[in-house]
Amino acid sequence: MQTSPSYRIHFLVLLLILLAAFLVNLSMGSVSIPLKEIISVFVGNGSTKTTWEYILIDYRLPKAITAMLAGGGLAISGLLMQTLFRNPLAGPFVLGLSSGASLGVAILILGASAFGGFFGTMLLSQWSLVIASALGSFLVLLAVLAVTFKIKDTMAILIIGLMFGSVTTAVVSVLSYFSNAEQLQQYIFWSFGSLGNQSWQGVTILSLCFFAGLILSIISSKSLNALLLGENYAKSMGIHIKKTTFIIILATSILAGGITAFVGPIAFVGLAVPHLVRQFYKTSNHLILLPAVLLCGSLLMLICDTIAQLPFSEFTLPINAITSLIGAPVVIWLLVRKRKLFF
């Protein structure tokens, strides 16, 4: 294990940049809000315009917090999966959680037309989509956790997770084939991902999922360090492989499943941010990587959300497209320049 120097200055700089990105995200959009007005609202003095205060408190602040939680949570779950499977291509959705969520939403959207009218509208409300997505992810999680008790090889768990994802994707394809244009459009819009339209109640539930997954990740940090050197080495250090694998998968499922339920499947962040962090932090100590990945994931999502808002325009681009268009070229450039994945 590499000896890690003090990264306090690095974290302080990241926190300051994150704070700046947070304020810029709050100020920009179809309606520009001056930074001094935002600060005035935060200190309790209110705003000179009630509409600005309403937009800030009821729309932009929940969205910005959701962006940080989603970015940080996906980045942490991606780091957990890459370390557990020792595979640089592993991401938060490698266990099929995203596909399970997509299946739940696809079944709901397709089945809503059978009820029609008032009941169909209720079924397609925001909370019904969240519940359907969460149930789909939870069912896949139960299947994966059941496998972890039967199989010792982590690579076999990875392959089985991919197979679960393939099966659920196939079912979604069949459902899509029999759907009409309106249903397909609604499902596609959900699959684009969206950070907006979040109530404070939803942000609270998402925060609980985030902190539960974060606590489990911190608890597993010492085991994650040992797993980097192989399962045999981890066993020699007294690490219980099955128990550790269960906790890591559970933490990833809580983070990725909860985030997908509220904001939809967001690609790239969980896969790329751990690689970005490893390029700058020359360490394999997860007590350093976890907070670094958390901050960088939150920062990246805030930046992408700010760009997706198309400042001074009423249009908002799909967050999924922005995360890939902005982040992928950066990762490609860094990997070509460094030529190392730290695995």
N, C-alpha and C positions, 0 to 999 in steps of 0.2 A: 504494500500500500504506500502511495506516495505521501511524503510529509508535506502538509499543507501550510503555507504561510498565512499571515493574517490578511483576511479579505474585507476588513471592516470598511476601508476607504472605497473599495469596489462596490460594496452593498450600499454605502451612503450615496455614492454618485448615481447608482441605479435608482434608488428611492427618490432622489431629487428629479431625475429625468422622468420617472413614472408620475410624480406629482405634477410636473409641467405638462406631460401628455394628458393627464386627467383634466386639468384646467382647460387646456386647448380643446379637448373633446367636448367639454361642457359648453364652451363658448361658441363653437362653430356648428353650423347647420343651416337649414333654410332661413332661420332667423338668427342673426349674429347678436350675441349677448356680451357686452364688455366685461373684462375680467374683474374690474372694480365692483361691478354690480353682483357678480358671482360671490366675491369675497364678502360683500355687504350682506348678502343673504345668509351665508354660512355663519357670520358672527352674530346674526339675529337682528340686524338693522333693517331687513327687508330690501326690496328693490323699488326704484323710482317708477317702474311699470309693473302692474300686477300680472300682466300677461307674461313677462319675462320670468317672474317668480313661479308662476304656474308651470311654464314650460320646463324650467330648471328642476323643480321639486318633483313634479308628477311624471316627467318623461325622460329628461336627459340624465338626471342623477341615477335613477334605477338602471338605465341602459348602460351607463359608464361602469357602475358597480358590477353589473352582470358581465360586461366585457372583461373586467379584471378577474372575476371569479372563473369565467369560462376559459380564458387564456391560461391562467395559472394552473387550474385544475387539469386541463388537457395536457399541458406541458409536464406536470408531475406524473400523471398516469403514463405518458409516453416514456418518461425516464424509467419508471418502474418496470414496464414491459421490456424495454431494451436491456435492462440489467438482468431481469429474471431469465430471459431466453438468450441473453448474450448475442443478440441479433440487432444490427443497426437499422434494419427495415421494420422492426416491430413498432407498433403504435398503440394508442389507447383503445382502438377498435379492432385489434387483431383477434380478440376472443369472440367476435361476432356480436358485440353489444349494440353497435350502431345498426347492424342488419336486423337485430331483434326489435329495436325501437322502430325502425322503418316498417317492419311487418305489422306491429301493433297499430301504427298510424294508418297504414294501407288498409288493414281490415276495417278500421273505424270509418275511414272516408268512403270506402266501397259499400259498407253495410248501412251507412246513414241514409242512403237513398231508399232503402227498403222500408224505413219508418216514415219518411216523408214529412212535409209540413213542419209543425211546431217541434215534434220530437227529433226530426232530422237536424233542425237548426241547433237544438240543445246539444245533440251528440257531437256536433262539430264546433262547439265552443272551445275557447283557449284551454280551459282546464281539462276538458275531455281529451284533447290531443296530448296534453302533458301526461295524463293518467295512462292513456293507451301506449304512449312511448315508454313510460316507466315500466309498465307491465311486460311489454315485449322484451325490454332489456333484462328485467328481473327473471323471466323464464329462461332466457339464454344463460344468465348467471347461474341459476340453479343447476342447469345441465352441466355447465363447465365445472362448478364446484363438486358436483357428484363424481365427475371424471377424476378430479384431483385426489379423491380418496381411493380410487381404484388403480391409478397409474402413477408410477414413480418418476418416469422420464418426463422432464419439462418440455422437451421438444415434441413429444407425443401430444402433450396438452396443447401446444401451439398449433399443431396440425389439426387436432380435433376442433379447436376454436375456429380455425379457418373453414373447416367443413360445415360447422354450424352456420357460419356466415354465408356460405354458398347455398345451403338449403333454404335459409330464410330469404335470401336474395331471389332464389328461383320462385318461391311462393309469391313474393311481391311482383315478380314479372308476370306470373299467371294472372294475378288479381288486376294488374295494370292492363293486361290484354283485354279483359272483359269490362273495363271501366269506360265511361263516356269522357268526352273532352273536358267537361267542367271538373269532374273528379280528378282526372289526371293533372289538370292545371293546379288544383289545390294541393295535391300531393307533391308536385314538383316544386311549388313555392315553399312548402315546408322543408323539402330536402335542400333548398338553397341555404337554409340557416338564417336566423334573425335574432338580433339582440334587443330589438325594440318591443314596445307594447308589454313590458313587464310591470306587474303590479308590485307594491312593496311586500305583499304577502308572498308572492312568488320569489322575490329576491331573498326573503327571510328563509324560505325552505331550501333554496339553492345554497345559501350560506351555510346552513346546517349540514347539507351533504358535503360541501367543500371542506369544512373544518373536520368532519368525521373522517373523510379520506385523508386529509393532511395529517391528523394525529396518528392514524394507522401507518402512514408513510414514514413519519419520524420514528415511530417505534421500531420499524423494520430497517432503519438506516444501517445499523451495525451488521445485520444479516445481509443486506445488499452489498456492503463492502466485501464481505467474505465470498459471496456468490460470484463476484467478478473473477476470482481466482479458481473457480470450478466447484462443483458440488462436493468432491472428495475433500478438498481443503476446508470447505464450510463445515462438513461433518466432523473433521478433525478438530475444529474449533468449538464443537459442541452445539452447532446449529441444527435444529430439527427441520429438515428439508420440507417435509409435508406441511408442517404447521406454518413455516415461513411462506411457502408457496400459497397456501390458503389465505394468509393475511394480505399478501401482496395483490393477489387476484381480487380479493374482497375490496381493498382500497381502490384499485383501478376501476372496479365495477361501480362503486359508489360515486366516484368522481366522474367518470365518463358517462355512466348511465344517467346520473342526475343532470349533468350539463346537457346531454342530448335531449332529455325529456323537456327541458325548458327552452333551449335555443336551437334545437335541431342538430343534425350531424355537421360538424365543422371540421373540415379536412386540414391537413398540413401542419397545424400548430403542434400537436402532440408528437408528430414524427420528427419535425425539423428543429424545434427549439432545443431539445437536449443536445443535438449535434452542434448547434450554434454556441451553446454554453461551453461545451467541451473544447471548442476552438480557442476560447478566451481564458477559461479557467483550467490551468494545467494540473488537474487533480482528479482523483477517482474517489475521493471521500464524499459520501452522499450527504453528510452533515453540511457540506458546503454546496454541493450540487443542487440539493433540494431547494434551498432559498434562492439560489441563483436562477434556477429554472422557473421557479414561481414568479419572480420579479420580471424576468425576460418574457415569459409567456403573457403575463398581464400587460406589459408594455407593448408587445407586438400586436395584441388584440385591440388595444386602445388606438394604436396608430392606424391599423387596418379599418377599424370602425370609423375613425375620423375621415379617412379617405373615402370610405363607402358612402358616407353621408352626402358627398358632393356639395361642399360648403357653398352657401348662397344659392342653392338649388333645392327644389322640392322633391327631387328624385333621390332614392337610396338604392345603391347597388347591392347585389347579394354578397353577404360577408364571406361566403365560401370562395367566391371567385377572387375577392381581394386578397385573402390570406395566401392563396396559391400564387397569384400573379406578382405580389409584392415579395413574398418570402422565398419562393423557390429559386429565383435567379441569385439571390444573396447566398443561399446555402450551396448552390452549385459553384459559385465563385470561390467561396471559402474552402470547400472540399478540394477543388482543383488547385488552389493555392497552397493548402496545407498537406493534401494527399495522405490524410490519416483520419481514421474514424474512432480511434481510441478503443478498439475492441480486439 
